[in-house]
């Protein structure tokens, strides 16, 4: 039975685990349990639904996102924070454990027509840190998905959350499946590259599964056409980024001369 307690913060009386006036948690003497909760909160990030959210996302990312947007949130980890944590874990395994940046750099350096220093650095960075890059591009990706699904009801900010769940699922699959495969097969460089490319190619399938879970009343056919539309919009955006990169390269070449030109040229 929970007894009435005086809040140590505002001096109000309350029952339960939290003060109804200021939200202060019921007094708890410092103990092993308290220390473990603090470690979870500040280091491991496993409380407040982290593991629960990861498991639910792996089961059905679309349904999990829909339930969160509909208000079923008390058990879930905040999706944007979850995406940040998972992207950080992914970057650690990619860079520190697998050394993908160096591996990709060596591979692209030996690839015909891709052996300029610029292309080498660009492709190596994108291949090694795709989760981090997609995390930074979440607002842009949400713009395209909002544009492609504008008649299906969600606003722009809800699309940010939806894409955070998509990225979280993609990152979890990378951590649990693709990275272990790469680790055990890391002696075969070409196989690692193929696994990395296959990982990217799974994105359309992930989108189809996600949107079917999020929109259970939509037909598979309508979902498929929307995903094709989204992929076309993403392609247009990607081409735009390439054009912007070329313009920046031309500008830098004009400013810095031969040294910058050599950076962009094959050879």
C-alpha positions in Angstrom: 0.0 0.0 0.0 1.4 3.4 -1.0 1.4 5.9 1.9 1.0 9.6 1.7 4.3 11.5 1.5 5.5 15.1 1.7 7.2 16.2 -1.5 10.8 17.2 -0.7 10.7 19.8 -3.6 7.5 21.7 -3.0 6.3 20.4 0.3 2.9 19.2 -1.1 1.4 16.0 0.1 0.9 13.2 -2.4 0.4 9.5 -2.9 1.8 7.5 -5.7 5.3 7.6 -7.3 5.2 11.3 -8.3 4.1 14.6 -6.8 0.9 15.8 -8.5 2.0 19.4 -8.0 5.6 19.6 -9.3 6.3 16.1 -10.7 9.0 15.3 -8.2 9.6 11.5 -7.9 8.9 9.9 -4.5 11.9 9.9 -2.3 14.2 6.9 -2.8 17.2 6.3 -0.7 20.5 5.9 -2.8 21.0 2.2 -3.3 22.3 -0.3 -5.8 18.9 -0.1 -7.6 19.1 3.7 -7.8 22.6 3.6 -9.2 21.6 1.0 -11.8 18.7 3.2 -12.9 21.0 6.2 -13.2 23.5 4.2 -15.3 20.6 3.1 -17.5 19.4 6.6 -17.9 22.7 8.4 -18.6 24.9 5.8 -20.2 23.0 2.8 -21.6 19.8 4.5 -22.5 17.9 1.3 -22.0 15.1 2.6 -19.8 12.0 4.5 -20.8 11.2 2.1 -23.5 14.5 1.8 -25.5 14.6 -2.0 -25.7 10.8 -2.1 -25.9 10.8 0.3 -28.9 13.6 -1.6 -30.6 11.7 -4.9 -30.4 8.5 -3.3 -31.5 10.2 -1.7 -34.5 11.8 -5.0 -35.5 8.4 -6.7 -35.4 6.5 -4.1 -37.3 8.0 -0.6 -37.8 4.9 0.9 -39.6 2.5 -0.2 -36.9 4.8 1.0 -34.2 5.1 4.5 -35.8 1.3 4.7 -36.3 0.6 3.8 -32.6 3.1 6.4 -31.5 1.5 9.1 -33.6 -2.0 8.1 -32.4 -0.9 8.7 -28.8 0.2 5.3 -27.5 3.6 6.6 -26.2 4.1 5.8 -22.6 6.1 2.6 -23.2 8.1 4.0 -26.2 11.4 5.7 -26.3 11.3 9.1 -28.0 11.8 8.3 -31.8 14.2 11.1 -32.6 16.4 10.3 -29.6 16.2 6.6 -30.5 17.4 7.4 -34.0 20.3 9.4 -32.7 21.4 6.6 -30.3 21.1 3.9 -33.0 23.0 6.0 -35.6 25.7 6.6 -33.0 26.0 2.8 -32.4 26.0 2.2 -36.1 28.8 4.7 -36.7 30.8 3.1 -33.9 30.6 -0.4 -35.4 31.1 1.0 -39.0 34.2 3.1 -38.2 35.8 1.5 -35.1 35.0 -2.2 -35.5 34.7 -2.8 -39.2 36.9 0.0 -40.5 34.5 0.5 -43.4 35.8 4.0 -44.3 39.3 2.7 -45.0 38.0 -0.4 -46.8 35.7 1.6 -49.0 38.5 4.1 -49.7 40.8 1.3 -50.9 38.1 -0.2 -53.0 37.0 3.0 -54.8 40.7 4.0 -55.3 41.1 0.9 -57.5 37.8 1.4 -59.4 38.1 2.8 -62.9 36.5 6.3 -63.4 36.0 6.6 -59.6 39.6 7.1 -58.6 39.6 10.9 -58.2 40.3 12.0 -54.6 36.9 13.7 -54.4 34.9 10.7 -55.6 36.9 8.4 -53.4 36.3 10.5 -50.3 32.6 11.1 -51.2 31.7 7.5 -51.9 33.7 6.1 -48.9 32.1 8.5 -46.5 28.6 7.9 -47.8 29.0 4.1 -47.8 30.5 4.1 -44.3 28.2 6.6 -42.6 24.9 6.2 -44.5 22.9 6.1 -41.2 24.4 9.3 -39.9 23.9 11.0 -43.3 20.2 9.9 -43.5 19.8 11.1 -39.9 21.0 14.6 -40.9 18.8 14.5 -44.0 15.6 13.6 -42.0 14.0 17.0 -42.5 14.7 16.8 -46.3 13.5 13.2 -46.6 10.3 14.2 -44.7 9.7 16.9 -47.2 9.7 14.4 -50.0 7.6 11.8 -48.2 5.1 14.5 -47.3 5.0 15.6 -50.9 4.5 12.0 -52.2 1.9 11.1 -49.6 0.2 14.5 -49.2 -3.3 13.0 -49.6 -2.9 10.3 -46.9 -3.3 12.6 -43.9 -0.1 13.2 -42.0 1.5 16.6 -41.6 5.2 17.4 -42.2 6.3 17.0 -38.6 4.5 13.6 -38.4 6.5 12.6 -41.5 9.7 13.4 -39.6 8.7 11.0 -36.9 7.6 8.4 -39.5 11.0 8.6 -41.2 12.8 8.4 -37.9 11.1 5.0 -37.4 12.1 3.9 -40.9 15.7 4.9 -40.3 15.7 3.2 -36.9 14.5 0.0 -38.5 17.2 0.2 -41.2 19.9 0.9 -38.6 18.8 -2.0 -36.4 18.9 -4.4 -39.3 22.4 -3.1 -40.1 23.6 -3.6 -36.6 22.0 -7.0 -36.1 22.5 -8.6 -39.5 24.7 -6.8 -42.0 27.5 -5.7 -39.7 28.0 -9.1 -38.2 28.2 -10.6 -41.7 30.7 -8.0 -42.7 32.8 -8.7 -39.6 33.0 -12.4 -40.2 33.7 -12.0 -43.9 36.0 -9.0 -43.7 38.9 -10.8 -45.3 37.0 -10.7 -48.6 36.8 -7.1 -49.6 34.6 -7.6 -52.7 32.1 -9.5 -50.6 31.9 -6.7 -48.1 31.2 -4.3 -50.9 28.4 -6.5 -52.2 26.9 -6.8 -48.8 27.0 -3.0 -48.3 25.3 -2.5 -51.7 22.7 -5.1 -51.0 22.0 -3.3 -47.7 21.2 -0.2 -49.6 19.0 -2.1 -52.1 16.8 -3.3 -49.3 15.5 0.2 -48.8 12.5 0.0 -51.2 11.4 -3.3 -49.5 11.7 -1.6 -46.1 9.5 1.3 -47.4 6.8 -1.0 -48.7 6.7 -3.0 -45.5 6.7 0.2 -43.3 3.9 1.9 -45.2 1.7 -1.2 -45.3 2.1 -1.4 -41.5 1.4 2.3 -41.1 -1.6 2.3 -43.6 -3.2 -1.2 -43.0 -6.3 -0.2 -45.0 -4.3 0.7 -48.1 -3.9 -2.0 -50.8 -0.5 -3.4 -51.6 -0.9 -2.0 -55.1 -1.4 1.5 -53.8 1.5 1.2 -51.4 3.8 0.0 -54.2 2.9 2.9 -56.5 3.5 5.4 -53.7 6.9 3.9 -52.9 7.8 4.1 -56.7 6.8 7.7 -56.6 8.9 8.4 -53.5 11.9 6.7 -55.1 11.5 9.0 -58.1 11.3 12.0 -55.8 14.4 10.8 -53.9 16.2 10.3 -57.2 15.4 13.9 -58.3 16.7 15.1 -54.9 19.9 13.1 -55.2 20.5 14.4 -58.7 20.0 17.9 -57.3 22.6 17.2 -54.7 25.1 16.0 -57.3 24.5 19.1 -59.5 25.0 21.3 -56.4 28.2 19.4 -55.6 29.4 20.0 -59.2 28.7 23.7 -59.0 30.5 23.9 -55.6 33.4 22.0 -57.2 33.6 24.4 -60.1 33.5 27.4 -57.8 36.2 25.9 -55.6 38.3 25.2 -58.7 37.9 28.8 -59.8 39.0 30.0 -56.4 41.8 27.6 -55.7 43.1 26.7 -59.1 45.0 23.6 -60.1 45.2 22.1 -56.7 41.4 21.9 -56.4 41.0 20.7 -60.0 43.4 17.8 -59.3 41.2 16.9 -56.3 38.1 16.4 -58.6 39.8 14.9 -61.6 40.4 11.2 -62.1 44.0 10.0 -62.1 
